[in-house]
Amino acid sequence: MRLQSKTALVTGAGGGLGGAIARRYAAEGASVLCSDLDLAKAEATVADIQAKGGTAEAMRADVSVAADCEAQVAETVARFGRIDIAVNNAGVAMHKLALDMTPEEWERVLRINLTGSFLTAQAAARRMVDQGGGRIIQIGSISGQRGNMGGIAYGASKAAVMHVCKVMAVELSSKGVMINAIAPGPIETGLSNHGPSRKQGYIDRIPAGAYGTISSVAGAALFLASDECEWTTGAILNVDGGYGAAGLAYDPAEVGG
Ligand SMILES: NC(=O)c1ccc[n+]([C@@H]2O[C@H](COP(=O)([O-])OP(=O)(O)OC[C@H]3O[C@@H](n4cnc5c(N)ncnc54)[C@H](O)[C@@H]3O)[C@@H](O)[C@H]2O)c1
């Protein structure tokens, strides 16, 4: 078991990626606080973990509220004694053209995806510095690396989430706190309700030729949470089937292969 005796907070743990990460951590021996805006969804993840013999508890937290960001970290420590791992996964999507975006819509996406993620990382890092170390994992997106039509607020929030990871890594790795980000490509979850043409467009551009799975992201999150991640910090780990790496020429037929 790679996370035996560790304690973890996973935000948005009632959703697709957060639920998969929480389940994987618990299966590897961690005690997991599953937080979510939707308590019933977090409780469903916890029930599943407990049914398999794992240790998990649920709490409601809205990461757009600063006090909730602090509270979910404090609750992890109160319930399990310390916080070794924090996964900032809670997030919302928004597809809207730049010229149509209202100030309220812009601020909502940035407040949940960026500010909520930063404030939770900050609260966790303060505990981890006192404890002598820890692991923080920010869930970014390839949408923060490439300019998607309609992705102005979501993409900007995710680009900033990945930059927060770099700055905090520079400031905190000497104190034993390793902070990395995962940039998933399109994964089948409630959030990625892509229409047929966007879906096919992605599949055409992903060298692996398919959408990703929640399990592929959970596997990356497991490495970044583990003791094996001893000298990796400030990194952006793309889990995207090669989408971010690819140029235009990867069809073997085009090069006579
Ligand atoms: N699915 C993808 O293709 C994909 C790709 C790249 C990045 N991501 C990122 O992965 C993360 C998880 O996405 P998912 O695909 O599992 O989506 P999801 O909708 O299945 O899960 C998101 C979870 O976040 C929770 N949430 C929403 N607003 C919240 C708030 N204010 N406070 C607390 N919790 C809140 C939701 O209740 C939900 O359970 C997000 O940050 C998303 O941007 C997803």
The ligand as a Tripos MOL2 file, in Angstrom:
@<TRIPOS>MOLECULE
LIG
   44    48     1     0     0
SMALL
NO_CHARGES

@<TRIPOS>ATOM
      1 N1        -13.5120   15.9100  -17.2100 N.am      1 LIG1
      2 C1        -12.5980   16.4730  -17.9480 C.2       1 LIG1
      3 O1        -12.5220   16.2870  -19.1740 O.2       1 LIG1
      4 C2        -11.5900   17.3980  -17.3000 C.ar      1 LIG1
      5 C3        -10.4760   17.7950  -18.0440 C.ar      1 LIG1
      6 C4         -9.5480   18.6490  -17.4820 C.ar      1 LIG1
      7 C5         -9.7050   19.0870  -16.1790 C.ar      1 LIG1
      8 N2        -10.8030   18.7000  -15.4670 N.ar      1 LIG1
      9 C6        -10.9320   19.2090  -14.1030 C.3       1 LIG1
     10 O2        -11.0870   18.1300  -13.2130 O.3       1 LIG1
     11 C7        -11.8130   18.5730  -12.0560 C.3       1 LIG1
     12 C8        -12.9450   17.5990  -11.7860 C.3       1 LIG1
     13 O3        -13.8020   17.5860  -12.8870 O.3       1 LIG1
     14 P1        -14.7700   16.3690  -13.2350 P.3       1 LIG1
     15 O4        -14.6320   16.1290  -14.6810 O.co2     1 LIG1
     16 O5        -14.5820   15.2650  -12.2790 O.co2     1 LIG1
     17 O6        -16.1710   17.0880  -13.0230 O.3       1 LIG1
     18 P2        -17.4270   16.6900  -12.1300 P.3       1 LIG1
     19 O7        -18.4740   17.6960  -12.4720 O.co2     1 LIG1
     20 O8        -17.7230   15.2470  -12.2550 O.co2     1 LIG1
     21 O9        -16.8910   16.9670  -10.6520 O.3       1 LIG1
     22 C9        -16.6990   18.2700  -10.1370 C.3       1 LIG1
     23 C10       -17.1120   18.2530   -8.6690 C.3       1 LIG1
     24 O10       -16.8410   19.5630   -8.1230 O.3       1 LIG1
     25 C11       -17.9420   19.8910   -7.2910 C.3       1 LIG1
     26 N3        -18.0510   21.3520   -7.1770 N.ar      1 LIG1
     27 C12       -18.5110   22.2360   -8.0850 C.ar      1 LIG1
     28 N4        -18.5020   23.4590   -7.5820 N.ar      1 LIG1
     29 C13       -18.0050   23.3690   -6.3190 C.ar      1 LIG1
     30 C14       -17.7580   24.2930   -5.2780 C.ar      1 LIG1
     31 N5        -18.0360   25.5950   -5.4260 N.pl3     1 LIG1
     32 N6        -17.2400   23.8420   -4.1110 N.ar      1 LIG1
     33 C15       -16.9800   22.5220   -3.9400 C.ar      1 LIG1
     34 N7        -17.2040   21.5870   -4.8730 N.ar      1 LIG1
     35 C16       -17.7190   22.0240   -6.0520 C.ar      1 LIG1
     36 C17       -19.1610   19.3080   -7.9660 C.3       1 LIG1
     37 O11       -20.2500   19.1350   -7.0520 O.3       1 LIG1
     38 C18       -18.6180   17.9890   -8.4880 C.3       1 LIG1
     39 O12       -18.8170   16.9210   -7.5790 O.3       1 LIG1
     40 C19       -12.2690   20.0020  -12.3590 C.3       1 LIG1
     41 O13       -11.3980   20.9220  -11.7320 O.3       1 LIG1
     42 C20       -12.1440   20.0830  -13.8620 C.3       1 LIG1
     43 O14       -11.9440   21.4050  -14.3120 O.3       1 LIG1
     44 C21       -11.7460   17.8510  -15.9960 C.ar      1 LIG1
@<TRIPOS>BOND
     1     1     2 1
     2     2     3 2
     3     2     4 1
     4     4     5 ar
     5     4    44 ar
     6     5     6 ar
     7     6     7 ar
     8     7     8 ar
     9     8     9 1
    10     8    44 ar
    11     9    10 1
    12     9    42 1
    13    10    11 1
    14    11    12 1
    15    11    40 1
    16    12    13 1
    17    13    14 1
    18    14    15 2
    19    14    16 1
    20    14    17 1
    21    17    18 1
    22    18    19 2
    23    18    20 1
    24    18    21 1
    25    21    22 1
    26    22    23 1
    27    23    24 1
    28    23    38 1
    29    24    25 1
    30    25    26 1
    31    25    36 1
    32    26    27 ar
    33    26    35 ar
    34    27    28 ar
    35    28    29 ar
    36    29    30 ar
    37    29    35 ar
    38    30    31 1
    39    30    32 ar
    40    32    33 ar
    41    33    34 ar
    42    34    35 ar
    43    36    37 1
    44    36    38 1
    45    38    39 1
    46    40    41 1
    47    40    42 1
    48    42    43 1
@<TRIPOS>SUBSTRUCTURE
     1 LIG1         1 GROUP 0 **** ****
